[in-house]
Each structure stands twice: as C-alpha cells, then as structure tokens.
Amino acid sequence: MTKKLSAAILAVAVSVSVAVLPSAHALETVTVYGGFGGAQAEGFQAELDAFAATNGLSVKYTQLNAFDTDIRVKVKAGQAPDIAMWPQPGGLLEYASVLEPLDTLVDLKAIKATLVPGWDTLAVKGGKTYGLPVSANVKSLVWYNPANFKAAGLTVPKSDAELTALTSKIKSKKLGFPWCVGIESGGATGWAATDWLEEYVLRYGGVATYNNWWKGKVAFNSPIVTKAGKKVADIMLTAGNVNGGGKSIAATGFGNTAALFATDKNKCFMMRQGSFITDFFPDAIKAEYKANNFTHVGVFKLPTPAGATDGVLGGGDLAAGFNDNAGTKKVLSFILSDKLGQGVMLSKYPSYLSAHKSFPGGLYLNPITKSIAGILASAKAFGFDGSDLSPAIVNATEWTELTNWIAGKKTMKEAFAAIDASWDNA
C-alpha cells in the first residue's frame, strides 16, 4: 500500500468518525408530561422555552389527553418522561417506587417555605416528598353571564337561600335553565361530579370530617356524605334545573360552556366549575376575557348553606421526577418555585394561579383571577380535591359510580355502596 493511499484511507476514516460523533454542544432534552392543554399548555411551554434558553436545555411539554391511563401505559412500557405532572396526588404516590424523592432533586426546604400551607404535604409517603404543585385552581366558583343576568333582571345571590330562590325564579319565569352541568371527560368521565359532592361534604362536615372521608375513614353512605349527595341532587337532578336532566349531564362534556353564552331558550345561567374553565370558553369570549372585557363573564363564590362551614375547594397539578439527571433537577427547581408564572404565562393564560404565597399578586392583571386568588388566600376552611387524594382505584370507582347515579342507572345509595366497597382493593 502506498503512502498516498494510506493517507487517503486515513482521511476518509477520520471524516467518517467526525461525522458520527455527537456535538459537544448538543442540548440535553427534558421531557415533561401533563394533562392540561390549550392556553395553559401554551403559556407553560413558553416559560419552559425561556428557562431552557438560559440553561443550555431543550424542554418539551406533552399533553396526555387521558393522563391517568396514558402515563400508566408509558411507564409500564419503559417510556416514562423525565418529569410528569399529576392532577391527583393519590395517583402520583402510586408511582413512588419509580420516582425520585424530591429532596434529592431540589432545594426542598426553600420551595416548601414559600408554599401556601397544606400544599407541601399532599404527596408524601414514608416520610419522603415525591410531588409538589406547579399550579393551583379554585373550584368553589359559579360562573355566569352578566349580560344575560342583566337582560333577565337577575342579581348575583349572596347566600345559599338566595341561590335556591334564583334557581326557582329562572324556572318559573321560563327564562332558560338555571344550571349548566356536564361530567363527561372521556376516560375520566365523572370527575366533575366528584367536585360537586366534595363541595358539600367539606361544608356540612368541616375539614376534619372531609379529610377523614377521602382517607376512607368516613363512608360514602354515612349521614354527612348522604346529606351532601342530596344537596347535589337538589341542584343537578331536580326537573328543569339542567337541560336534559341527569342523562344529559352524564353525556355533556365538562368543558361545554356554549349554553352559558347563548341567548336563546336553551341558555343556562350558572355553571359551577373551577378557575381553569376559562380555557374552555368560546374563542370570542376568551378574547374578551383576555382583554379584561367582562361583559359576558362574571364569577361568584359558591354560597355555603346556613349553619355549615364556609369552605373553599381546590386542586392543582403536582410534578414529580423519574430520574436524577442534571436537566431534570434544573427544570423541577424552576417549575416548583414561585418563578413559574412570572414570565408570559398570565398573558397567555390569565387564569393561572400559583400555589406560592410569595407569588407577586400584582402580576394578576385580570381582576377576576386576582379575586379568585384572594378567595384561595382567605379561605377559612380549604379542602384539596378529595378524590384526587384517594387511591387511584377509589378515585376511578367514584368517577364511574357517580356517573351511574347521575345518569339514572343506579340509586345514590347503590352508587355510594360500590364506592365504599372499592376501598377493599386500595
């Protein structure tokens, strides 16, 4: 072999080896899975992009439409993301064996110090914290259309008695339907019904009873929960309160807000739903809301029955890490802090709420979001979404059985008994 040929072969070998070597400047990619989409996902990804750009990372958020089912499939298939965000702390803790304790990933003490009390203990198992909130929501809200209220000569109720009277007035004057209610949500159908029941268990039972209930220490067929169920039935299942009754409720998407903004005879006047529902408004209404035009959007706190505890129900998404990679640590440290939401989030998703007491209140430029944040901060009795804290099997059974009850397939007592029985498999 000549020297020239040897040199040529060496040159080719070197060029090939250089071509296949990865760049020394390749960005570490961090994957994040969650259940929320729409404007909230857009705002979240935008803040992740800004953070990634200054930290030598690439961060990709992916929405799983049926989060509980999809994340289980991903993990079992060995396709777990770096970070996942659960809307149910109980569901998160079922993965504790494959999650990294947060004290090995972030400055846990510093993050917990700025959280609203109670949020730091939602995902703790065996003395270790596996998840903390990236966002909060308030569920004890009733949304209404001020334009329709004004046209019908209606006023916002300030008490439960006034709410009952308002419901009767709307029906007797044939103005439309008092309530918009939907609990359909694909593989998670029924979760919206759990919120209704939790509202009144918290109020009739108080915080201690409420917490014992979701822990399985107070039965669904107990007097307190039965009383709450009857209150829910009075609102949702009384003839004429909701267009189509129970069967329609079970088949209508929880985010179907169209009737709230309609002006014909099929319009409804009130919708009890969480602060996140603004992401499901029709596009024209979302544009108005984003521009702080509240001609068609108003909200008031769900009134508490006389003699009951004045409570506030809420929830949120909690993040956890599947590994201790450097990128995972950096991203978790950001999204679990009060810095998340201080970028473009609120401009894209005005309904975002932080679970941190140190979050600058002045950033809530939308007056309704600011008032909701005040409702959360001033709650005399706060209850985190109970079904989201229960074991996944109990949570799923509750979704199914409450749907069966509302659709008329079972009595309330039968549905409650089935949920109680699910604790045997928890």
N, C-alpha and C positions, 0 to 999 in steps of 0.2 A: 504494500500500500504506500503510495507516495505521500510526502508531507503535505502536498496541496490538498489531496483527497482527505487525509486525516483532519486537516484544518476545517475543510468544508463540512465533514460529518460532525465535528465538534460544534461548529457554529449552529448547525441545524438542531443538534441536541440541546444546546443552550437556549435557543429561541423557543423550542417546544416547552422546555422546563419553565421558562419565564412566563410563557402563555398560560400555563395551568396553575401557577402559584396564585393564591388569593392575594388581593391587595392588602397591604399593611394598613390601609386606611378604611377598610370595609367597616360599615356601621353595624353595631350589634342591634339586632332586631328583637323587640319585646312585644309579645302578643298579649292582648287583653280581650277577654270575652265578657259580655254582659247581656242583659235582657232588654235594655231601653234602646229606642231608635229615634227617628225624627230629628227635631231641632236639638234635643238634648244630646243625642249622639253626635250631631254636627258640632255643637259647642265643645263637647268633651274632646273630640278628635282634634279640633283646632288648638285647644290648650295643650294637648299632648304633643302636637307638632311643634308648638313654640318651645316647650320644655325640651323636646328631643333635639332641636336645632342648636341649643346651647350646651348640650350634654353629650354630644357625639353618639346619639342613638337614633334608631328608627322605631317608632311605636305605632302599632296598628290595632285599632279597636274594631271588634267584630260583634255585631248583634246576633244573638241566638234567639230566634223567634219563639221557640218553646224551651226556655232556658233550662228548666229542671230536667227535662228529658234529654235535651241535646248535650248538656255538659256531662251527664252520666255516660252517654254513648261515647263522647270524646275521651273521657278519662279511661273507660274500660278498653278502648281501642289503642291506648298509649299515645293519644293525641291531645293531652292536656295543654292548655296555654301556659304562659308564664304567670299570668295573673287572671283571676276570674272575680266577678262581682255578683254576689247573690242578693236577691231581694228578700230571701228568707234566711235568717241566722241559723235556724234549726237545720236547714238543708246544707248550709256551709259546714256546720260541725260534723256532718256525716262523712266528710272527706278529711277530717282531722288527721287520719293516719297517713295521708299522702300529701298533706300541706306542711309548709314550714311555719313554726311558731313565729309570730311577728317580732318577738324580742330578739330574734337572730337576724332580722332583716332591716329593721328601722329603729329609730330612737323612740321606743315605745312610751317612755315616761313623758317626754316632751310633747308628743302628739296627744296623749290622753289628758294632759294638763289643760289643753285648750278646748276639749270637747264639752258639750252640754252634758251635765251629769246624767248618768244612766246609759249613755251610748257606748261607754268603754267596757261594759260587762256583757254585751249581747252575744258575743261569740267566744266564750271562754270555756275551756274543757281541760280538766286535770290540772287546773291552776295556770294554764297557758292560754294566751290570747292568740286566736287564729284569724280574726277578722275585725276590721274597724270600718266606720262609714265613710263613703265618698260623697254622699248626698243624703238629704233628708226630705221628707214630704209630710204634709199635714193632711189628714183625711177627714177631719170633722168639719167639713165645709159644705155649704149649699150654694151652688151656682145658679144665677138667674139672669134673665134678660131685662135690664131696666126699661128698655123701650116697650116691651110687651107689658111689663108691670104698669107702666105709666098709662098706656093706652087702655088698659082694663081697670084702671083706678085702684090698683093694689098697692099695699105698703109692705115693707120688709118686716116679718114677725120678730119680736124681741123675746118671746118666751115659747115654750112648748105648747101652751094653751093657744097662743095666737097662731102658731104654725098649724095646729089642728083646725082652728077656725078658718084660716086662709084656705086650707085644703077643701073644706066643705063649701066655702064661698065660690071657689073656682068651678066646682062641680054643679052647684045649684044654679049658677048663672050661665052654665054651659059655655064657659069661656075657652075651654080646651081641657087638657088633662093636667092635674096638679103636679105629677111627678114623671120624670124621665128616668127609667131604670133598665139597665142591661147587665147581664152577668156572663155572657158568652165571651170566651177568650181562648178558642182553640183547645189545645191540650190542657190548659189551665182554667177551663170554664168552671165558674163557681167561686173563684177567689174574691170577686167583688161582693158576693153575698156574705162572705166571712166578715168583711169590713162593717157591713150593716149590723150584724149580730154583735160584733165586738164593741161598737159604739155604745150600745145599751147595756151590755154586761159591765163595761167599765163604769158607766154612770149609776146603774142600780146596785152594783156590788162594791164599788170602790176599788182602789188599786190593789189591795191585798187579796181580795177575792178574785179579781181579774187575773192577777199573776198566778194564783193557785189553779185557776181554771185552765189556762194554757199549759200548765205543767202537768195536768191530768189529775189534780187533787180535788177538783170540783167537777162533778159530772155535768154533761150537757143536759141531762134530764133532771137536773136539780131545780129547785124553785126559782133561784135567781136567773139562771140561763133561760128557763122556760118563760119567765116574765119578759125577758129581753126579746125572746123569739116572738111572743105575742105582740109586742110593740112593733117589731119589724113587719109582722103580718098585717097589722092595722094600717101601716103606711103603704106597703107594697101590694098586698093581696086584696084589699078592700075594693069592691067593684067600682070601676070608674076612676080609680086613683092613677092607674097606669094604662096606657093604651094597649089593649090586648091581654091584660092580666098576666098571670104567672107564666103561662106557656110562652107568651111573647117575651117576657123578661128573660127567660132561660135561653131564648134564641137570638136575642138582640145583643150586639157587641157592646162591651162595657164602655167603649170609646165613641159610641154613636151619639153625637151631640146635635145632629141636624135638627131634631124637633124642638130643641131649646131655642133655636133661632128662626124657626118657621113663624109664619103669621096666619096660617090657615087654621081650620078647625082641629087639625091633628097636632097642633103645637102643644108642648108641655111647658110648665112654668118654672120647675125647680129640678135640680139634679144634685144629689149628694155624692160627691166624688172628691178625690184627693187633689192636691195642688198641681199635680202633673197633668190633669185633664186638659189644660190649655193647649197641650201639644196635639190634641185630637179635635180642636175646633176647626170648622170650615176655613179654608185658606183666607177668605175675605175677612173673617172675624179675627183670625190670627194676626193679620196685617194691622187691623185696628188696635188690637191688644198690644202689639209690639210698639205701636206708635203712641201708646198711652191714651188711646181713644176708647172710653168705656161706655159708649152709647149702648152697646149691646152686651156688655159683660159686667156683672156685679157678683159679689160673694158675701155671705154672712156665715157666722159660726153656727153649726147645728145646735139648736136650743136644747137645754137639758130639762127633762121632766121635773116637775115640782117635787122637792124633797130628796132628789137624787144628787149625786156628786157631780160637780161641774168639771168634766174631764175633756181631754183632747187626745185623740187617737192619731198615731203617726207611723211612719215606716221609713225605709231608706234602702240604699244599696250598700252592701258591705264587701270590701275587697280582701282577698287572701292570695298568698303566693305559693306556687307549686315547686319552686326551686330557690336556691340562694345565689343565683347568678348576679353579677355586678349590676347589670341593666335592670333586673327585676327589683333589686334593692333601691336603685335610684328612682324608678317610676313609682314604686309604692310610697317612698318617702314624700314624693310630690303629691300624689292623689289622695293620700290620707291626711294631708296637712290643710291648714286654713288658706293656703296659697291657691288651691284649686278653686276656680270660680272668680278669681280676681283678674283674669285675662279677658277673653272675649266671650266667655260663657253666657253672661247675663244679657249681652247684646244679641246673641243668637237664640237663647232660651231664657226669657225673662222670668220664668217660674222656678229657676234653680234656687235651692235652699241649701245652705251649708249647715252641718251639724256642729260646727265650732262656734263657741261663744265669743271667740276672738275675731270672727269674720267681720270686716268693716261694714256696719249697717248702711253707711252712706252709699255703698255700691248697689244697693237695691233701688234702682231708679224707677222701677214700676211700682206705683203706690199700692196696688193690690198685693204684690209679692211682699212688699215691706210690711203691710198689715198682717199678712199670714205669718211672716217671721215673728211678728210681735205676739200673735196668738200662741205660737210654739213656745216662745221665751217666757210668757206669762202664765202658762198652764198651771193650774192648781193641782191637777192630777193628770199625769201623762202616762199613756199606755202605748208601748210599741205593739205593732200589729201582732196579735197573739198567735194566729195561725202560722205566721212566718217564724215564730219561735218554737213551735211544736215540732216533734219529729216528722220527717217527710211523709211517712205512711199515714199519720194522723191528719196532716195538712191536706194530702191528696184525697183522703176519705171525706174530709169535711167539704171540700170542693164538690165532690160527686153527690154527697147526700143532701147538702143544702140545695143543690140544683134539682135533685129529685123531689124535694119538698116543694120548692117554689113552682116547679112545673106541674105539680099535682100528682106525681107518681107515687108519693109516699106522704103520710101524715108527718107533722113536725115531730111527734113522739117517736115514730118509727125511724126517721132520719137521725134524730139525736141518739137513739139507742145504738144505731150502727156506728156512729162516730165514737161513742163511748167504748164499743167493743174493739175498735181499731187499736186502742192502747195496749191490748194484749200482744200485738205484733210489733210494738215500738221498741 
